[in-house]
Amino acid sequence: MDTRGITLFTTYSVILIGSLGVAVSNPSDSPLTPRQRTRGDGGPSEMELGPVSYLDCIVFCLLLAPQLVWRVGLLDTCFCVLQTLPFLLLRLPASFVYERYLVPQMSRSSSVWRASAFEDVVTRCVRYAFTHVPPRIGRVFFSKEVALPFLRFRLLRNGYLRPPIRWKVHRERHCKGIWMVQDPSEEPDFVLYYAHGGGFSLGTPYFYLEFLLTWLSILVEFGYCNPAIFALEYTVVPDASFPVQVEEAISGYKHVLEVARDPSIVCVSGDSAGAMLILNLLLHLGGKEANSLNQGLRIPKPALALLISPWVTLVSTRHVNTRSDYLDVEQLHQYGLQFAGERISANDPLISPGCCEDRSWWKRSSPSAGFVITYGEEEVFTRDIQEWLKVLREAGVIVSSNCEPGGIHAWPVASLFLSSNRRERLRGLGSMTEEIRKRVP
């Protein structure tokens, strides 16, 4: 194959892989006008850029291509694409048509008949990618080198020469992350400390920037004068395993307290694996004696913990695959065991919070305003989350939970990019912010 043929094949390969990682929207959903971007009653958030478009998809692939070739290699990238072809050309259309149009409506999963055709296809692609695309390739999709230029392009396409909200990278020896502040010249009146998901093997805070910047705008709409968000950048597997990530989460929390100066304005949050890290952090703060990481007991607890589809137990028989969710139990458990490494049992409460049945420990670890939990009705973790919620309530912990009908894993994050109308895209963020406002005035 000559150089031109290799180039064409690489481009085609990347576009096919990109279809597994990037959502493409209805082309009629055009960018927001400046008037639409302004805040108002029922209007779009300042940072709500709309769903990803066909043009966005092409640009994402162009950004992804050199990174895959550089970090994974041309041959491995092409081999991965060849493996996906039977799914993309045969299994995907066959399962989509059968389950969406041939199965009687009463027998379909609620997420299938609630979702648009576009959302359904994307969920099926992500499910395949989660199970079959190697993590070393998946990591490139979430990397800073791809996610950050992609966000800058989306901002430009929506009329922003500069981001309406600025962010700043923070780097210390044991604490890395991204600060987002409404007005950097003023002290914040509310601080959200966020840990991203990704099974401890994928993900970066840069991939979550649009989600978090949108959330910051909504916090302003709900009455906070100068909210701030710190997104933790923790080390993923296999670069490190427990206790490195928990140590980084504790260091990040200490840094947040230094900036906030008052724990009563701090809310800790995260989705999936990031939510587990937040629970690890809280259990360490609530330990009876100085914990195994030598972080002591004098660190004050936050006001609130808001968790999105928390991965509560590292390995559990309560994790069940569903027809709707994109997660796969076997792959999750592999990620979990890699995170645990060889230093600690996967059933130890210090690494797997769902294994903690000590009600008094949970009571000591609870933030002053308790927990707010949101999760999907049809996700892999549903049964495990519900059993954990029973433990919290038996412990006398303040807890509010929302099980989204037909919802999949991390549905507020997915909705922002996939939902076909703006109200649905912002509904998850809006409901979570409303709960924050009630508890952290």
N, C-alpha and C positions, 0 to 999 in steps of 0.2 A: 504494500500500500504506500503511495507516494505521500509527500508532506501535505498536499492539499486534501487528500482523502482522509488522513489522520485528523486534520483540523476539523473537517466537516463531521467526521464520526464523533469526535470529542464534543463538539457543540451539540449535536443531536443527543448524545449520551447525557450531557449535563441537563438539557431541557427535560428529558425523561425523568432523571433523578429529581430535578426541581419540582416536578409535578407531585412528588411524594412529600415534599416539604413546604410548598408554598401554596396558599389558597388563591384561586382566581375567581373574581366576582362577576356578577352581572354587569356587562359592559354599559348598561344604561345608568348605572350608579356613578355619576360623574363626580369630580372633585368638588369640595365645598367652596362656595364663593366667600369673599371677605365678610359679607353680611351674615351668612350662615354660620361663620366661625365665631361670631361674637356671642357672648353668653347672654342668655335671656330666659324668660319663662318657657320651659319646655324645649328650648332650642339646643342645638348641639354644643358639646363642650369645646373650649378653645383648642384643645389638642386632639379632638376626635377627627381623624383623617379619613374615615370611611374604610370599607373593606379593601383588600388588596385587589388590584385590577389586572387585566391581561398584560398591560404595559409593565406594571410592577413585576409580574412574573418573569417577563423577558429580561428585565434589568437584574432581577435577583439571580437568574441563571448566568448572566454575563459576569456578575460579581463572584458567583460561586465557582465558575469554571477554572480560573487560574489558581484558586485556593485548593481545589480538589487535586489538580495536577501537581501542585507544589507540595502539598502536605500528604497526599495519599498515593499519588502516582498515576500516570495515564493508564497503564494496563489494569491496575486494580479498579480504577473508576469505570473503565469500559466493561470489565468482567462483572461488576456489580449491576451495571445497566442491563447487560445480557440476561442476567438472572431475573431481573424484574419484568422482562418483556412478556413472559407467559401470563403474569398477573395483570399487567396493564392492557394487554390485547385480548385476553380470554377470560380470566377469572373475574376481573373487576366488572366488565360490562355484563357478564352472565349473572353474577350474584346481585348486581344492582337492579337489573330488569326483573329478575325472579322475585327478590324480596320486596321490591318497591311496588311492582305492578301485578304480579301473578299470585302472590300469597294473599289470602283474604285479609281485609283490614283488621278484623278482630284478632288475627293471629300474628300480626306484625308487632314488633317492639314499638313502644310509644315514641322512642327517639326517631325511628324511621318515618312514621307518618307526621311527626311534628316538624322534622327538618325539611328544608328545601332540597331539591335534587343536588344542588351544588354542595350544600353542607354534608349531605349523605356521601357523596363521592369523595370529598376531602377526608372525612372520617375514616372511610375504608382505606384510603391511600396511607394515612398516618398509621393506622393499625398494622398494615403490611410493613411499613418502614420500621416501626418499633420492633417488630418481631424478626425481620429478615435483613435489614441494613446494618452492617457492623457498626458498633459504637465509634470506632476511629473515623468512620466516614460521617456518621451522624453528628459528631462533634463539630465538623466543619460548618454545617448548616447554622449552628448556634454561635459560631465564633465572632469575636469582635471585628475581624477583618471582613466579614460578610454582613453581619447585622448592622453595624454602624453606618457604613456607606449606603446600605439599603434604606435605613431610616432617613438619612439626609436626602436621598432622592425622593422619598415619599413626601417629606416636608416641602421640598422644592416644587413637586408636582401639584401640591395643594396650595401653592402661593406664598410659602414662607421662604424668604431668602435666608433668614436666620431663625432658629428655633424660638418660639414665643416664651419658652421656659428654658433657662440655661441649666446645664449640668456640669459637674466638675468631678474629675477622677481623684480619688483619695488613695494613697499608697503608703502604708507603713509596713514594718517587718511582718507583723502578725495580723494585719488588718488591711484589706483592700476592698474597694467598692466605689460606688458612684453616688455623689450627692446631687439631689435635685431640690431647689429651694425657690419658692415664689419670688422672694426679694432677698438676695444674698446680703444686702446691706443691713438688714434687720434681723433680730433674733426670732427664731421660729416660735409659734404658739402651739404647734402640734408637730410631732415627729413620728413618721412611720418607718419602722425598721423591717426590711423585706429580704427574705431568702428565697431564691428562685428554685423551681423544680427541675427535673431532668433525670431522676433515678440515680443521683449521685455520679452519673457517668457522662451526662450531657448538660448543656445549658450554660449560659453566662448572663450576667445582668444586662449586657448590651442587647441581647435578644428581647428582653422584657422592657426596654426603655420606652417604647411607645405606649405600652400598657400602663406603666407607672407614671409617665408624664400626663396621660389622660386622667389617671386617678388623682394626680395633684391638682389638675384643673377642677375636677369635681369637688375635691375638698374645699377649694375656694368658693365654689357655688353653694356649698352647704354652710358657709359662714366663718370658716377659719381665715384669719387675716394673712398669715404668713406660714402656711404648712411647708414641711420639708419631708423628703423621703431619702433614706440611705439604703441602697441596694447592695447587699453583701456579695463580694466575689470570692467564693470559697474554692478550694482545690478539689477537682473531681477525680474519681477513680479512672484509671489505675495509677495516676500520678501520686496519690496518697490515699490512705484508708484511715479508719478510726484510730486514734482520737483527733486527728489533724483538723477535720472539718468542724468538730464541736469546739475545739480550742479557738478556731478562727471565728466561729459564731459568738463565743463569749467575748473575744477581743473586740469584735465589731460592736457588740452591745455596750461594752464599756466606752467605746469611742462615741457612740450615740448619746450616752448619758452625759459625757463631757460637753457635748455640743448643746444638748437640750437643757442641761442644768437642773432639770426637774423631772423625775420619773413619772409624775402624774400626767404629763403630756405625751408620754411615749406609748405607742401601740406596736407590738411585735407581730409580724405577719409573714406568711409564706404559702406556697402551694406545693402539694405533693411531697417530694423529698425535702424541699425547703421548709415545709411545715413540720416535718419530723425533726429537722435541726432546731427549729424554734422550741419544740417540746423537749428535746434534749437539753437545750439551754435552761428552760424553766425548771426541769427536774434537778439540774445541778444547782440552780439558785435555791431550790427548796430542800436540799439535802440536810440531814440532821447535823452532820459534821462536815468539816472541810472535805470537799469531794476529791475523787481520784485524780482530777486534773489540777489540784492545788489552787483553785480559784477562790476558795474561801466562801464565807456566808454573808459578807458585809455588802455585797452588791445588791442594791434595791431592786425590787421587782417592778415591771412596767405596769401601766394602768390597765392595759387590755391586750388580749391575744386574739387576733382574727386570722383564722386558718381556712384555706381553700383546699378542699379535697385532701386532707392530711393523710399521708402514709403513716399510719399509727403503729402498726406492727410490722417488723422487718420481713418476717416469714410467717404466714398464717394460713390455716385451712379455711379461714373465713374469706380469704381472697378468692373470688370466683369470676371466671371469664363470662362476659355477656355478649350478646349479639350486637350491642350498640357501641360499647366502649372501645377505644383504640388501644388500651393497655392489654398486655398479655401476662398472665400470672407467672408462668415459667421464667420469662425473661426478667420480670420484676424481681423474682427471688434470686436469680443469678446476680443481678445488680446489688441486691441487698447483702448477699454473702460476700461479694467483693468489697463492699463498703465496710463490713465488719472485719475483714481480714483475719489474721490469726491471733490477735491480741485479746479478743473478747468473744464470748458466745453470742450468737445472733439472738438468743432469748434473754439476754441481760437487759433489765429495764433502762440502764444508762445509755444503751444504744437503740433499744426497741421499746419505746414508751408504752405501747400497748400491752407489754408484758408486766407492767407495774400494776399490781392489784392492791397496793398499800394505799387505802383511802386517805389516810392522814398525810402521806407524802404528796398526793395530789392537792390536798387542801393547802398545804404549806407552799406549794409551787404555783398556785393560782394567782394571776394578776388581781389587783384590787377590784377591778370591774369585771373580772371573770373572762369567759371565752365566748367568742362568736364563731360558729362553724358553718360553712356552706359546702355542700357536696351534691353530687348528682344521684338521682334515683337509680340509674342504670350503669353506674361505674363499678369497676372491679372492687373498690374499697368499701362499698356501701355497708355491707354487714359488719365489717370490722369497725368502721366509724360508729355505727349505731351501738355496738356493744361497749365501745369505749365511752360513749356519751352516757350510758347507764352508770358506769363506774364514777364518772365525774358527778353526776347528780346524786348518787348514793353517798359521795364524799361531802356533799353540801356545797359544792362549787357552783358559782353563778355561771350559767351556760345558756346560750341561745343558739338554736340550730335551724338551718333551712335545708331541706332536702328538695332539690329542684326536680319537679316531675319530668321524667324522660331525659334528665340531664346526664351528660357524660362527664368524664374526669376533667377537673379544672374548668368547668363550664363558663365562669365569668371571663376567663382569659380567652377561651376559644370563641365565645360569642362576639367579643370586640372585633375580631378579624373575619368571622365567618357569617354572622347573621345578616339577613338580607335587608333589614331596615334599621335605621339609626336608633330607634327606641329600644329594640331588642339588644343591639350592640352595647348600649350603656346601662341596661337594666341591672346586670349583676354588680357593676361598680357602684351604681346608685344605691342599691339596697344595702350593700356593705358599708358605704359611707354613711348612710342614715343610721345604721346600728352604731357606728363609731361616734357619731355626733350625740347620740343619746347617752353614751357612757363616758365620753371624754369631752365635756363641754368647753 
